[in-house]
Amino acid sequence: MVTSLAGRRLVATYGMRVLTAGAVVTGAGMLLQAPGQPVLIVVSLVGVGGGLVLPALIGVVLAGVDPAHAGAASGVLTTTRH
């Protein structure tokens, strides 16, 4: 939650580097998913990376949508995230 709140501000300051860093951190967490790995580390990495990437990505995707179609676009975005 902390990274998702700070993510938008970080993207405004540092640009796409924040999204890249968030994707790398998420990927590292995904790569560590193996038997015997501490779950807390995996979940923390995926959470921090997702918190950096998702708020900015959602803003970018929905910025170009006509307000009349915003609900449908938001529904499609949410569906594809799951």
Backbone as a printed PyTorch tensor [residue, N CA C, xyz], in Angstrom:
tensor([[[  0.8160,  -1.1810,   0.0000],
         [  0.0000,   0.0000,   0.0000],
         [  0.8700,   1.2590,   0.0000]],

        [[  1.9750,   1.1800,   0.6990],
         [  2.8670,   2.3440,   0.7640],
         [  3.4420,   2.6510,  -0.6130]],

        [[  3.8730,   1.6190,  -1.3270],
         [  4.4610,   1.8810,  -2.6480],
         [  3.4110,   2.3420,  -3.6460]],

        [[  2.1810,   1.8740,  -3.5140],
         [  1.1590,   2.3340,  -4.4520],
         [  0.8190,   3.8060,  -4.2120]],

        [[  0.8980,   4.2390,  -2.9750],
         [  0.6560,   5.6530,  -2.6860],
         [  1.8210,   6.5250,  -3.1580]],

        [[  3.0200,   6.0160,  -3.0120],
         [  4.2020,   6.7800,  -3.4240],
         [  4.4990,   6.6290,  -4.9140]],

        [[  3.9700,   5.5800,  -5.5300],
         [  4.2840,   5.2900,  -6.9240],
         [  3.9710,   6.4130,  -7.8790]],

        [[  2.8090,   7.0140,  -7.7360],
         [  2.4180,   8.0970,  -8.6460],
         [  3.3820,   9.2750,  -8.5310]],

        [[  3.7490,   9.6160,  -7.3120],
         [  4.6800,  10.7220,  -7.0920],
         [  6.0690,  10.3820,  -7.6390]],

        [[  6.4870,   9.1440,  -7.4340],
         [  7.7990,   8.7220,  -7.9440],
         [  7.8300,   8.7400,  -9.4730]],

        [[  6.7370,   8.3120, -10.0980],
         [  6.6790,   8.3330, -11.5660],
         [  6.7270,   9.7640, -12.0730]],

        [[  6.0440,  10.6630, -11.3850],
         [  6.0770,  12.0720, -11.8000],
         [  7.4850,  12.6400, -11.7080]],

        [[  8.2630,  12.1750, -10.7370],
         [  9.6200,  12.6790, -10.5480],
         [ 10.6410,  11.9680, -11.4350]],

        [[ 10.5750,  10.6340, -11.4750],
         [ 11.6170,   9.8490, -12.1480],
         [ 11.1790,   9.2080, -13.4610]],

        [[  9.9200,   9.3110, -13.7970],
         [  9.4370,   8.8150, -15.0800],
         [  9.3970,   7.3050, -15.1890]],

        [[  9.6570,   6.8390, -16.3780],
         [  9.5290,   5.4200, -16.7040],
         [ 10.5060,   4.5310, -15.9360]],

        [[ 11.5410,   5.1000, -15.3870],
         [ 12.4880,   4.2870, -14.6160],
         [ 11.8150,   3.6270, -13.4240]],

        [[ 10.8230,   4.2830, -12.8600],
         [ 10.0960,   3.7080, -11.7250],
         [  9.2890,   2.4940, -12.1760]],

        [[  8.6520,   2.5980, -13.3390],
         [  7.8970,   1.4610, -13.8580],
         [  8.8190,   0.2890, -14.1740]],

        [[  9.9690,   0.5890, -14.7400],
         [ 10.9350,  -0.4580, -15.0400],
         [ 11.4270,  -1.1200, -13.7630]],

        [[ 11.7560,  -0.3210, -12.7620],
         [ 12.2160,  -0.8700, -11.4840],
         [ 11.1300,  -1.7200, -10.8400]],

        [[  9.8900,  -1.2490, -10.8850],
         [  8.7920,  -2.0220, -10.3170],
         [  8.5970,  -3.3470, -11.0220]],

        [[  8.7170,  -3.3500, -12.3430],
         [  8.5870,  -4.5910, -13.1090],
         [  9.7230,  -5.5530, -12.7870]],

        [[ 10.9290,  -5.0370, -12.6170],
         [ 12.0800,  -5.8830, -12.2700],
         [ 11.8950,  -6.4980, -10.8900]],

        [[ 11.4360,  -5.6910,  -9.9300],
         [ 11.2140,  -6.1950,  -8.5710],
         [ 10.1110,  -7.2630,  -8.5780]],

        [[  9.0390,  -7.0210,  -9.3270],
         [  7.9680,  -8.0120,  -9.4350],
         [  8.4900,  -9.2920, -10.0680]],

        [[  9.2620,  -9.1480, -11.1290],
         [  9.8400, -10.3210, -11.7910],
         [ 10.7600, -11.1070, -10.8730]],

        [[ 11.5430, -10.4030, -10.0680],
         [ 12.4220, -11.0900,  -9.1150],
         [ 11.5970, -11.8940,  -8.1180]],

        [[ 10.5090, -11.3200,  -7.6600],
         [  9.6360, -12.0530,  -6.7510],
         [  9.0410, -13.2850,  -7.3990]],

        [[  8.6530, -13.1550,  -8.6680],
         [  8.0920, -14.3000,  -9.3870],
         [  9.1360, -15.4010,  -9.5850]],

        [[ 10.3650, -14.9970,  -9.8650],
         [ 11.4210, -15.9910, -10.0660],
         [ 11.7690, -16.7430,  -8.7840]],

        [[ 11.5300, -16.1270,  -7.6610],
         [ 11.8410, -16.7710,  -6.3830],
         [ 10.7620, -17.7290,  -5.9080]],

        [[  9.6570, -17.8070,  -6.6510],
         [  8.5950, -18.7310,  -6.2460],
         [  9.0380, -20.1560,  -6.5140]],

        [[  9.5490, -20.7860,  -5.5020],
         [ 10.0010, -22.1620,  -5.6020],
         [  9.8180, -22.8160,  -4.2390]],

        [[  9.6900, -24.1190,  -4.2260],
         [  9.5700, -24.7950,  -2.9310],
         [ 10.7770, -24.4920,  -2.0440]],

        [[ 10.5100, -24.1830,  -0.8130],
         [ 11.5760, -23.9090,   0.1350],
         [ 11.9240, -22.4400,   0.2840]],

        [[ 11.4140, -21.5850,  -0.5910],
         [ 11.6870, -20.1580,  -0.4820],
         [ 10.7360, -19.5430,   0.5460]],

        [[ 11.2420, -18.6030,   1.3350],
         [ 10.3540, -17.9350,   2.2960],
         [  9.2430, -17.1630,   1.5750]],

        [[  8.0210, -17.4490,   1.9360],
         [  6.8710, -16.8360,   1.2830],
         [  6.8550, -15.3280,   1.5110]],

        [[  7.2820, -14.8870,   2.6780],
         [  7.2620, -13.4640,   2.9920],
         [  8.1090, -12.6540,   2.0100]],

        [[  9.2530, -13.1760,   1.6280],
         [ 10.1300, -12.4670,   0.6840],
         [  9.4600, -12.3750,  -0.6850]],

        [[  8.9000, -13.4740,  -1.1530],
         [  8.2490, -13.4980,  -2.4670],
         [  7.0730, -12.5310,  -2.4970]],

        [[  6.2090, -12.6110,  -1.4940],
         [  5.0310, -11.7600,  -1.4550],
         [  5.4320, -10.2930,  -1.3230]],

        [[  6.4600, -10.0120,  -0.5580],
         [  6.9140,  -8.6320,  -0.3890],
         [  7.4370,  -8.0570,  -1.6970]],

        [[  8.2440,  -8.8150,  -2.4140],
         [  8.7900,  -8.3260,  -3.6840],
         [  7.6850,  -8.0940,  -4.7140]],

        [[  6.7810,  -9.0400,  -4.8300],
         [  5.6820,  -8.8880,  -5.7890],
         [  4.7970,  -7.7040,  -5.3940]],

        [[  4.5510,  -7.5320,  -4.1130],
         [  3.7230,  -6.4210,  -3.6480],
         [  4.3550,  -5.0680,  -3.8790]],

        [[  5.6380,  -4.9580,  -3.5740],
         [  6.3370,  -3.6820,  -3.7740],
         [  6.4120,  -3.3480,  -5.2630]],

        [[  6.7740,  -4.3210,  -6.0750],
         [  6.8550,  -4.0810,  -7.5170],
         [  5.5140,  -3.7250,  -8.1180]],

        [[  4.4750,  -4.4580,  -7.7370],
         [  3.1340,  -4.1630,  -8.2370],
         [  2.6430,  -2.8010,  -7.7850]],

        [[  3.0020,  -2.4280,  -6.5660],
         [  2.6130,  -1.1180,  -6.0640],
         [  3.2440,   0.0240,  -6.8290]],

        [[  4.4340,  -0.1990,  -7.3420],
         [  5.0960,   0.8260,  -8.1450],
         [  4.5260,   0.8970,  -9.5610]],

        [[  4.1790,  -0.2470, -10.1200],
         [  3.7740,  -0.3050, -11.5220],
         [  2.2850,  -0.0260, -11.7300]],

        [[  1.4350,  -0.6890, -10.9760],
         [  0.0090,  -0.6890, -11.2970],
         [ -0.6860,   0.6750, -11.2330]],

        [[ -0.4870,   1.4960, -10.2140],
         [ -1.2030,   2.7800, -10.2200],
         [ -0.8680,   3.6550, -11.4330]],

        [[  0.4060,   3.7110, -11.7860],
         [  0.8010,   4.5180, -12.9440],
         [  0.2810,   3.9000, -14.2390]],

        [[  0.3310,   2.5870, -14.3270],
         [ -0.1430,   1.9060, -15.5290],
         [ -1.6430,   2.1050, -15.7180]],

        [[ -2.3980,   2.0240, -14.6530],
         [ -3.8350,   2.2430, -14.7290],
         [ -4.1240,   3.6680, -15.2030]],

        [[ -3.3940,   4.6360, -14.6710],
         [ -3.5700,   6.0210, -15.0920],
         [ -3.2750,   6.2200, -16.5660]],

        [[ -2.2300,   5.5840, -17.0530],
         [ -1.8610,   5.7080, -18.4660],
         [ -2.9230,   5.0770, -19.3530]],

        [[ -3.3930,   3.9100, -18.9730],
         [ -4.3720,   3.2030, -19.7920],
         [ -5.6960,   3.9650, -19.8400]],

        [[ -6.1420,   4.4650, -18.7120],
         [ -7.4500,   5.1180, -18.6780],
         [ -7.4200,   6.5770, -19.1240]],

        [[ -6.2450,   7.1680, -19.2540],
         [ -6.1480,   8.5770, -19.6420],
         [ -6.6830,   8.8320, -21.0500]],

        [[ -6.5410,   7.8740, -21.9340],
         [ -6.9600,   8.0780, -23.3150],
         [ -8.3760,   7.6240, -23.6120]],

        [[ -9.1310,   7.2580, -22.5810],
         [-10.4740,   6.7210, -22.7960],
         [-11.5030,   7.8450, -22.7150]],

        [[-12.4520,   7.8100, -23.6320],
         [-13.5610,   8.7590, -23.6210],
         [-14.3450,   8.5850, -22.3150]],

        [[-14.6870,   9.6720, -21.6250],
         [-15.4070,   9.5530, -20.3510],
         [-16.6870,   8.7110, -20.4300]],

        [[-17.3210,   8.6940, -21.5660],
         [-18.5300,   7.8890, -21.7170],
         [-18.2460,   6.3890, -21.6490]],

        [[-17.0020,   6.0090, -21.9370],
         [-16.6150,   4.5980, -21.9310],
         [-15.6910,   4.2510, -20.7640]],

        [[-15.5400,   5.1530, -19.8230],
         [-14.6040,   4.9440, -18.7190],
         [-14.9690,   3.7210, -17.8770]],

        [[-16.2320,   3.4980, -17.6240],
         [-16.6550,   2.3370, -16.8270],
         [-16.3070,   1.0270, -17.5050]],

        [[-16.5790,   0.9340, -18.7910],
         [-16.2610,  -0.2840, -19.5380],
         [-14.7570,  -0.5010, -19.6040]],

        [[-14.0060,   0.5670, -19.8450],
         [-12.5520,   0.4500, -19.9190],
         [-11.9740,   0.0090, -18.5760]],

        [[-12.4900,   0.5560, -17.5020],
         [-12.0310,   0.1750, -16.1740],
         [-12.3430,  -1.3000, -15.9070]],

        [[-13.5130,  -1.7620, -16.3320],
         [-13.8840,  -3.1620, -16.1540],
         [-12.9700,  -4.0930, -16.9390]],

        [[-12.6510,  -3.7170, -18.1740],
         [-11.7390,  -4.5270, -18.9890],
         [-10.3560,  -4.5560, -18.3620]],

        [[ -9.8870,  -3.4200, -17.8950],
         [ -8.5680,  -3.3500, -17.2540],
         [ -8.5260,  -4.2300, -16.0190]],

        [[ -9.5380,  -4.1550, -15.1980],
         [ -9.5770,  -4.9670, -13.9860],
         [ -9.6380,  -6.4470, -14.3180]],

        [[-10.4010,  -6.7990, -15.3270],
         [-10.5100,  -8.2030, -15.7290],
         [ -9.1740,  -8.7320, -16.2220]],

        [[ -8.4690,  -7.9530, -17.0170],
         [ -7.1920,  -8.4370, -17.5580],
         [ -6.1080,  -8.5030, -16.4820]],

        [[ -6.2220,  -7.7220, -15.4210],
         [ -5.2400,  -7.8030, -14.3310],
         [ -5.3620,  -9.0890, -13.5520]],

        [[ -6.5480,  -9.6880, -13.5510],
         [ -6.7720, -10.9040, -12.7700],
         [ -6.5720, -12.0750, -13.6670]]])
